[in-house]
Amino acid sequence: MIASELELPIARVCRIARAPRSTIYARRKTSACPDVARRGPKTDLSDAELVEWIRKVIDESPFCGEGYRKVRAHLRREHGIHAGGKRVLRLMRREGLLAPQRAAHRRKPRLHLGSITPDAPDLMWGTDGTTIMTKNDGQVWIFATIDHFSDEAWTHVAKVGDRFAALQPVYDAVIDRFGELGADVARGIKIRHDWGSQYRSRHFFGSTKWLGFDDSPAFVGEPQTNGTAERFMRTLKEQFLWSRQFDGVDDLREALAVWMKTYNTEWLVDRLGHRTPKETYASFISNAA
């Protein structure tokens, strides 16, 4: 039962409820005139037109689950549409276009307060591995190496997840960056990894030492210190591995090579100003030159 039915003064009800009377009057006015225009400056596109453009961006994107920030960046980069972030968020929430999110929970105090994001490429690389089940070959391993600055990544698929397979994406990254494998060719780069048996083996440590890497294992029990590689693995699973089933190693290797090219050239990273990994690296090299 509302206050008007009880014939109670609005001022007394608002004072007890600690609610402003202006809100009550504004809602009465809106309910009485539902077609009243939205206050504030007028935009070039109406909400309905902007929603259509948002749906177009989502349909054309090769990725799934992108948030409103990346949708807004795609609108600006590819269609020349400049829309406020809060407006895009409001419309995507209203239309049910936001990806499901985990429920918020209170975080425990973090012991590591430093930063793993360097100021330039080729200062710190991270590496990690994961597995996926295939129809014909069973469990298959995927190892990845990622530049902590630009988020550019290299991957390798192997039936056996040993120290040789874990080292292969590191070799691929070195060849791509420096053109060859050689003694001290990667001098000055830290290689960040967890405490898996592949990364603590004598072969992996000796090979990276020969290339010139500085060994930088993550802190025990603190996966956030290898967070760049961990975050890439999450993206790899959400955007690629969990979206389809693979026949075997060869099928997975071919499909992953295509997806990795798309990732490095089209995946927008919020931390990089909504630029792709390749764009970020090329821009840094150009400015340095």
Secondary structure by P-SEA (a helix, b strand, c coil): cccccccccaaaaaaaacccaaaaaaaaaaaaccccccccccccccaaaaaaaaaaaaaacccccccaaaaaaaaaccccbbbbaaaaaaaaaaaccccccccbbbbccccccccccccccccbbbbbccccccccccbbbbbbccccccccccccccccccccccaaaaaaaaaaacccccccccccbbbbbccccccccaaaaaaaaaaccccccccccccccaaaaaaaaaaaaaccccccccccaaaaaaaaaaaaaaaaccbbbcccccccaaaaaaaaaaaac
